[in-house]
């Protein structure tokens, strides 16, 4: 039975320091990862930016940015044949920017899924044929800044866990392989929010063959729910952040070997993000990454330990962290009422933030906010503070 190689990569955004490089030298940003990308039979990436810039940006809680139409050549240079649009930046340049991006992707024969002009389009799976292998990719996002699609409203596929579980079950007989792409979780943390863990577990039980998370901008670990591998965050990909924090400069993509019977193998391919682009982590650097990956994955092997890991995130943040965030929001509301309102609304309506606040406030109230294993709290601290080598 003939097999095929798939690649799934996380956040791709032609912005900041990478923007001119990706326009003038589209292949250069991939560094020594390029040969591996080009060997894939089918490569998928999370397109974390519209490719349209007319100066229009929506009001939102976080950063809004956009690439330009010329950046489509960087996607093509990376051998990417499909783009996931279920994320919190797809509509940064408004509905017109989203529509222009979709037209551009269509022009270059890059399939896309996870967002649409209504909820029906946003729910539609990405259909891939690799030889005689039938593959579906369902893409879902938290719908930050209330950008979830509705009956007559454009947006991304929102966080409808049970509905997606039903869609997976309904699609099981039509496809050889079902993948789930989930843009979710509390940013910069080494462990997934517990609602993410529960959602991944439900989708696995519904028949997904693999679940792949992204959004939090740092790598997280993986586990198996039965026979289903679940990777909680791949970290950044072609996404430049102007910080010197090590784990925001570290990520991995997934290489899958598949055939009609399912997923034969899967592995993480780690890299570092530098000012000059991406660099494969090999030799001792590669070994260091996988030692880290084991540490990240260890608490995710059971529900109880995964819950403890989430509690470690809350403990590191602590009462002071919640007070600081409230102060920042209130100050922003004074200086820029629209921005401040967007920040506060997002804390109330987006599950990554609401779950943090509800769980955190509950633990402050019952006196257990600091009740988490110290070794897990220490790993959270490492992720939030460790600097890149100069």
C-alpha positions as CSV (number, residue, x, y, z in Angstrom):
1,X,0.0,0.0,0.0
2,X,1.7,3.2,-1.2
3,X,2.2,5.9,1.4
4,X,2.4,9.7,1.2
5,X,4.1,12.4,3.3
6,X,2.1,15.2,4.8
7,X,3.5,18.2,6.6
8,X,1.5,20.5,8.9
9,X,3.1,23.8,10.0
10,X,1.7,26.4,12.4
11,X,1.5,30.2,12.3
12,X,2.6,31.8,9.1
13,X,2.5,35.7,8.9
14,X,4.5,37.9,6.6
15,X,4.9,40.7,9.1
16,X,7.5,42.7,11.0
17,X,11.1,41.8,10.4
18,X,10.2,38.9,8.0
19,X,8.0,41.0,5.7
20,X,10.6,42.4,3.3
21,X,12.6,39.1,3.2
22,X,9.5,37.2,2.3
23,X,8.6,39.6,-0.5
24,X,12.1,39.9,-2.0
25,X,13.5,36.4,-1.4
26,X,10.5,34.1,-0.8
27,X,12.5,30.9,-0.1
28,X,15.0,32.5,2.2
29,X,12.9,32.6,5.3
30,X,12.7,28.8,5.5
31,X,16.5,28.3,5.8
32,X,17.6,24.7,5.9
33,X,14.0,23.5,6.5
34,X,13.2,24.2,2.8
35,X,14.4,20.8,1.4
36,X,12.1,19.0,3.9
37,X,9.1,21.1,3.0
38,X,9.7,20.6,-0.7
39,X,9.7,16.8,-0.3
40,X,6.1,16.7,1.1
41,X,3.4,15.3,-1.1
42,X,1.0,17.8,0.6
43,X,1.9,20.6,3.0
44,X,-0.6,22.6,5.1
45,X,0.0,25.8,7.0
46,X,-2.0,28.0,9.4
47,X,-2.1,31.4,7.5
48,X,-2.1,33.8,10.4
49,X,-2.6,37.0,8.4
50,X,-4.6,38.3,5.5
51,X,-2.5,38.9,2.3
52,X,-4.1,42.2,1.6
53,X,-3.1,45.6,2.8
54,X,-5.1,48.7,2.0
55,X,-4.5,50.3,5.4
56,X,-7.7,49.0,6.9
57,X,-7.5,47.3,10.3
58,X,-10.3,46.3,12.6
59,X,-10.5,47.3,16.2
60,X,-9.5,44.3,18.3
61,X,-8.0,43.3,21.6
62,X,-4.6,42.4,20.4
63,X,-2.3,43.2,17.5
64,X,-3.8,43.5,14.0
65,X,-1.5,43.1,11.0
66,X,-1.5,42.1,7.4
67,X,0.8,40.9,4.7
68,X,0.7,41.9,1.0
69,X,-0.4,40.0,-2.1
70,X,3.3,39.5,-3.1
71,X,3.7,37.4,0.0
72,X,1.8,34.6,-1.7
73,X,5.1,33.6,-3.4
74,X,6.5,32.8,0.1
75,X,3.6,30.3,0.6
76,X,4.3,28.8,-2.8
77,X,8.0,28.6,-2.1
78,X,7.3,26.6,1.0
79,X,5.4,24.0,-1.1
80,X,2.2,24.8,0.9
81,X,-0.9,23.6,-1.0
82,X,-3.5,24.4,1.7
83,X,-4.0,27.3,4.2
84,X,-5.9,27.1,7.5
85,X,-7.9,30.3,8.0
86,X,-9.5,29.4,11.4
87,X,-7.5,31.8,13.5
88,X,-7.7,35.2,15.2
89,X,-6.0,37.2,12.5
90,X,-7.9,36.2,9.3
91,X,-10.2,39.2,9.5
92,X,-7.6,41.8,10.7
93,X,-8.1,43.8,7.5
94,X,-11.8,43.4,7.6
95,X,-14.2,41.4,5.4
96,X,-12.7,42.9,2.2
97,X,-9.2,41.8,3.2
98,X,-10.5,38.3,3.9
99,X,-12.3,38.1,0.5
100,X,-9.2,39.4,-1.3
101,X,-7.0,36.8,0.4
102,X,-9.4,34.0,-0.6
103,X,-9.3,35.2,-4.2
104,X,-5.5,35.3,-4.1
105,X,-5.3,31.8,-2.6
106,X,-7.7,30.5,-5.3
107,X,-5.7,32.1,-8.0
108,X,-2.6,30.3,-6.9
109,X,-4.4,27.0,-6.4
110,X,-3.9,27.0,-2.6
111,X,-6.9,25.4,-0.9
112,X,-8.3,26.9,2.3
113,X,-10.7,26.1,5.1
114,X,-11.9,27.3,8.5
115,X,-13.5,30.6,7.6
116,X,-16.2,31.8,5.3
117,X,-18.9,34.3,4.4
118,X,-21.3,32.3,6.7
119,X,-21.2,29.5,9.3
120,X,-21.8,26.9,6.6
121,X,-18.7,27.8,4.7
122,X,-16.6,28.2,7.8
123,X,-17.6,24.6,8.9
124,X,-16.7,23.1,5.6
125,X,-13.8,20.6,5.8
126,X,-10.7,20.8,3.7
127,X,-10.8,17.9,1.3
128,X,-7.4,16.4,0.3
129,X,-6.7,13.7,-2.1
130,X,-3.1,12.3,-1.9
131,X,-2.9,9.5,-4.5
132,X,-5.8,7.3,-3.5
133,X,-5.9,8.5,0.1
134,X,-8.9,10.6,1.1
135,X,-8.1,13.1,3.9
136,X,-10.3,15.6,5.7
137,X,-9.1,18.5,7.8
138,X,-11.6,20.2,10.1
139,X,-10.4,23.6,11.2
140,X,-11.7,25.4,14.3
141,X,-10.8,28.5,16.3
142,X,-11.9,30.3,19.4
143,X,-13.4,33.2,17.5
144,X,-11.5,35.8,19.4
145,X,-12.8,39.4,19.2
146,X,-16.2,37.9,18.3
147,X,-15.1,36.9,14.8
148,X,-17.0,33.6,14.8
149,X,-19.1,33.1,11.7
150,X,-22.9,33.0,12.0
151,X,-25.8,32.2,9.6
152,X,-25.3,35.4,7.6
153,X,-22.1,36.8,9.1
154,X,-18.6,36.1,7.9
155,X,-16.1,34.7,10.3
156,X,-14.0,31.7,11.4
157,X,-15.5,28.4,12.6
158,X,-16.1,29.2,16.3
159,X,-15.4,27.0,19.3
160,X,-18.3,24.6,18.9
161,X,-16.8,21.5,20.5
162,X,-19.9,19.2,20.4
163,X,-20.9,20.2,16.8
164,X,-17.4,19.4,15.6
165,X,-17.5,16.1,17.3
166,X,-20.7,15.3,15.4
167,X,-19.1,16.4,12.1
168,X,-16.2,14.1,12.7
169,X,-18.5,11.2,13.4
170,X,-20.6,11.9,10.3
171,X,-17.4,12.1,8.1
172,X,-15.8,9.0,9.4
173,X,-17.0,6.7,6.6
174,X,-16.2,9.2,3.8
175,X,-12.4,9.6,4.6
176,X,-9.4,7.4,5.3
177,X,-7.9,10.1,7.6
178,X,-9.5,12.9,9.6
179,X,-7.3,15.6,11.0
180,X,-8.4,18.5,13.3
181,X,-6.6,21.8,13.3
182,X,-7.5,23.8,16.4
183,X,-6.4,27.4,17.0
184,X,-6.7,27.7,20.8
185,X,-5.3,28.1,24.2
186,X,-3.8,30.7,26.6
187,X,-0.8,32.3,24.9
188,X,2.8,31.7,25.9
189,X,2.1,29.0,28.4
190,X,3.9,25.6,28.3
191,X,0.7,23.6,29.2
192,X,-2.7,23.7,27.6
193,X,-5.7,25.2,29.2
194,X,-7.9,22.4,30.6
195,X,-10.8,23.2,28.3
196,X,-8.4,22.5,25.3
197,X,-7.4,19.2,26.8
198,X,-11.1,18.2,27.2
199,X,-12.0,19.3,23.7
200,X,-9.1,17.3,22.1
201,X,-10.1,14.3,24.1
202,X,-13.7,14.5,22.9
203,X,-12.7,14.9,19.2
204,X,-10.4,11.9,19.5
205,X,-13.3,9.8,21.0
206,X,-15.4,11.0,18.0
207,X,-13.0,9.5,15.5
208,X,-10.3,12.0,14.7
209,X,-7.0,10.4,13.6
210,X,-4.9,13.4,14.8
211,X,-5.5,16.7,16.5
212,X,-3.1,19.6,16.0
213,X,-3.1,22.8,18.1
214,X,-1.6,26.2,17.5
215,X,-2.0,29.8,18.6
216,X,-0.1,30.1,21.9
217,X,3.2,31.0,20.2
218,X,5.3,28.6,22.2
219,X,5.7,24.8,21.8
220,X,3.6,22.5,24.0
221,X,3.7,18.7,24.4
222,X,1.5,15.9,23.1
223,X,-0.4,12.9,24.3
224,X,-2.4,10.0,22.9
225,X,-6.1,9.7,23.5
226,X,-6.5,6.0,22.8
227,X,-4.8,5.7,19.4
228,X,-5.2,9.3,18.5
229,X,-2.1,11.6,18.8
230,X,-2.9,15.1,20.0
231,X,-0.3,17.8,19.7
232,X,-1.3,20.8,21.8
233,X,0.8,23.6,20.2
234,X,3.4,23.6,17.5
235,X,4.7,27.1,18.5
236,X,5.5,29.8,16.0
237,X,6.5,29.0,12.4
238,X,7.1,31.9,10.0
239,X,6.0,34.3,12.6
240,X,8.5,36.9,13.9
241,X,8.1,38.3,17.4
242,X,10.5,41.1,18.4
243,X,11.4,39.6,21.7
244,X,14.4,37.7,23.1
245,X,12.4,35.0,24.9
246,X,13.7,31.6,23.9
247,X,10.5,29.6,23.6
248,X,8.8,32.2,21.4
249,X,11.7,31.6,19.0
250,X,11.2,27.8,19.1
251,X,8.7,25.7,17.2
252,X,8.2,22.4,15.4
253,X,6.2,21.2,12.4
254,X,4.8,17.7,12.0
255,X,5.8,15.2,9.3
256,X,3.2,12.5,8.8
257,X,3.4,9.3,6.7
258,X,0.0,8.1,5.7
259,X,-1.7,5.5,3.6
260,X,-5.3,4.4,3.1
261,X,-5.2,2.5,6.4
262,X,-4.4,5.7,8.4
263,X,-1.4,7.4,9.9
264,X,1.6,5.2,9.7
265,X,4.0,7.5,11.6
266,X,4.3,11.1,12.8
267,X,7.1,13.1,14.2
268,X,8.0,16.6,15.3
269,X,10.7,18.5,13.3
270,X,12.0,21.3,15.6
271,X,13.6,24.6,14.5
272,X,14.7,28.0,15.9
273,X,13.4,31.3,14.6
274,X,16.1,33.9,14.1
275,X,16.4,37.3,12.4
276,X,17.6,35.5,9.3
277,X,14.7,33.0,9.2
278,X,14.3,29.4,10.4
279,X,17.0,26.9,11.4
280,X,16.6,23.2,11.9
281,X,17.5,22.0,15.4
282,X,19.9,19.1,14.9
283,X,22.6,17.4,16.9
284,X,22.8,18.5,20.5
285,X,20.3,21.3,19.9
286,X,17.8,18.7,18.6
287,X,18.4,16.5,21.6
288,X,17.8,19.4,24.0
289,X,14.5,20.1,22.3
290,X,13.2,16.6,22.6
291,X,14.3,16.5,26.3
292,X,12.2,19.6,26.7
293,X,9.3,18.1,24.7
294,X,9.3,15.1,27.0
295,X,9.0,17.4,30.0
296,X,6.1,19.3,28.4
297,X,4.3,16.0,27.5
298,X,4.8,14.2,30.8
299,X,1.9,15.9,32.7
300,X,-0.5,15.4,29.7
301,X,-0.7,11.6,29.9
302,X,-3.7,11.7,32.3
303,X,-6.6,14.1,33.0
304,X,-5.6,14.6,36.6
305,X,-2.0,15.5,35.8
306,X,-3.1,17.7,32.9
307,X,-5.4,19.5,35.3
308,X,-2.5,20.0,37.7
309,X,-0.4,21.5,34.8
310,X,-3.2,24.0,34.1
311,X,-3.3,24.8,37.8
312,X,0.4,25.5,37.6
313,X,-0.2,28.1,34.9
314,X,-2.8,29.8,37.2
315,X,-0.4,29.6,40.2
316,X,2.4,31.3,38.3
317,X,0.0,34.0,37.2
318,X,-1.3,34.4,40.7
319,X,-3.3,37.2,42.3
320,X,-0.7,39.7,41.2
321,X,-1.0,38.7,37.6
322,X,-4.7,39.2,37.5
323,X,-4.4,42.6,39.3
324,X,-1.8,43.7,36.7
325,X,-3.9,42.7,33.8
326,X,-6.9,44.5,35.2
327,X,-4.8,47.6,35.6
328,X,-3.5,47.4,32.0
329,X,-7.1,47.1,30.7
330,X,-8.4,50.0,32.8
331,X,-5.4,52.2,31.8
332,X,-6.0,51.4,28.1
333,X,-9.7,52.2,28.5
334,X,-8.7,55.7,29.7
335,X,-6.1,56.3,27.0
336,X,-7.8,54.5,24.1
337,X,-11.4,53.6,25.0
338,X,-12.0,51.6,21.9
339,X,-8.9,49.4,22.4
340,X,-9.7,49.1,26.1
341,X,-13.2,48.0,25.4
342,X,-12.0,45.4,22.9
343,X,-9.6,44.0,25.5
344,X,-12.2,43.8,28.2
345,X,-14.9,42.3,25.8
346,X,-12.4,39.7,24.7
347,X,-11.7,38.6,28.3
348,X,-15.4,38.0,28.7
349,X,-16.3,36.4,25.4
350,X,-13.2,34.4,24.4
351,X,-12.8,31.1,26.1
352,X,-9.1,31.2,26.5
353,X,-9.4,34.3,28.7
354,X,-12.8,33.5,30.3
355,X,-11.6,30.1,31.4
356,X,-8.4,31.6,32.9
357,X,-10.4,34.2,34.8
358,X,-13.1,31.9,36.0
359,X,-10.7,29.2,37.1
360,X,-8.3,31.7,38.6
361,X,-10.9,33.7,40.5
362,X,-12.4,30.4,41.9
363,X,-9.0,29.3,43.2
364,X,-8.4,32.7,44.7
365,X,-11.8,32.5,46.5
366,X,-11.2,29.0,47.9
367,X,-7.6,29.6,48.8
368,X,-6.0,27.2,46.3
369,X,-4.5,29.6,43.8
370,X,-0.9,28.6,44.8
371,X,-1.8,24.9,45.2
372,X,0.1,23.4,42.3
373,X,3.2,21.1,41.9
374,X,6.3,23.3,42.2
375,X,8.1,21.5,39.4
376,X,5.3,22.4,37.0
377,X,5.2,26.0,38.3
378,X,9.0,26.2,37.7
379,X,8.5,25.1,34.1
380,X,5.9,27.8,33.5
381,X,8.4,30.3,35.0
382,X,11.1,29.0,32.6
383,X,8.8,29.5,29.6
384,X,7.9,33.0,30.6
385,X,11.4,34.2,31.3
386,X,14.2,32.2,29.6
387,X,16.1,34.3,27.1
388,X,17.5,33.3,23.7
389,X,21.3,33.0,23.3
390,X,22.8,36.0,21.7
